[in-house]
Amino acid sequence: MILIIDTTDRVCEVGIASGHNIDSVKWPWDKDTGTEVLKNIQMLLKKHQKGLTDLKAILVNCGPGSFTGTRVGITVANTLAWSLDIPVLGYRDGERDEVLAKIRRVNRSCFSKITLPYYS
């Protein structure tokens, strides 16, 4: 399972990719988005009867987008990836599906353990 995080825009999204299916939750960005990201990750994992240890990688939108929103998503992604010892891969707007396909077919060990924001 691959966790997907996007908090760069007015509508935030957290998703879980399993096989070629993506189950996601969207909500409007607000000052509690950091908390909402974690709540929605937990809710999706519970819905699929999985835990954090079932995650194999994390994809996160690195921007461009809201400065604070971008930092929230990247911080959550990097922290989870570091604590779970799984790769994290950043993507830019519009590249999610391409990067998701790449991470499915490439050896995950070649990906980074940290991703950086992209500010335009």
ABEGO torsion letter per residue (X at the ends): XBBBBBAABABBBBBBBBEABBBBBBBBBBAAAAAAAAAAAAAAAAAAGBBAAABABBBBBAOBEBAAAAAAAAAAAAAAAAAAGBBBBBBBBGAAAAAAAAAAABBAAABBABBBBBBX
